[in-house]
Each structure stands twice: as structure tokens, then as C-alpha cells.
Amino acid sequence: MSQFLNILLYVQISLSTICLYRIIRGPSIPDRMVGVDIFGILVVGVCAIISIQTGRSFILDIGIAWIILSFIGTLTLAKYLTGKKLNE
């Protein structure tokens, strides 16, 4: 089981580096934001795998906080791209 989780962890980390490339070299702002969203999902996956391996559940709380901040950032960027103010 541990070997399988290590393989999953390496896959998640390699996919995260691909997303970082998309964030840095994205052709437009929406493409970069999609990369940030996918990166956030992969970070939550890494947190889940590490939480299973170590048996510590507080790491899942870190992943949940990360995904909430990612969602708020996505909403903020969507408002900005539509030309509205944040308080509308």
C-alpha cells in the first residue's frame, strides 16, 4: 500500500510541475487561472496522500483551506475580467 501511495505522490507532483508551467507560460490570464485551479486540486490530492501515509488528519485541513482560497481567487478574477468591481 505504501509503495502505491508513493507512486501516486510522484504522479501528483509531476502533474503539479506541468500546471506550474501553464501558470508561468499561459497565453492569457484565463488560461493561467485554470492552471492555478488545477494546481490547487493537485495540492489537495497531495495533502490527502500525505495524510493517509502519516495518519495525521490535520493535513487535510490544510488542503481544505487551500481549495477555499483558490475558489475565492477564481471568483475574484472572474469579477475582474468582467469589468465589475469586487463589491458589486
C-alpha positions, 0 to 999 in steps of 0.5 A: 500500500505504501509503495502505491501511495508513493507512486501516486505522490510522484504522479501528483507532483509531476502533474503539479510541475506541468500546471506550474508551467501553464501558470508561468507560460499561459497565453492569457490570464484565463488560461493561467487561472485554470492552471492555478485551479488545477494546481490547487486540486493537485495540492489537495490530492497531495495533502490527502496522500500525505495524510493517509501515509502519516495518519495525521488528519490535520493535513487535510485541513490544510488542503481544505483551506487551500481549495477555499482560497483558490475558489475565492481567487477564481471568483475574484478574477472572474469579477475582474475580467468582467469589468465589475468591481469586487463589491458589486 
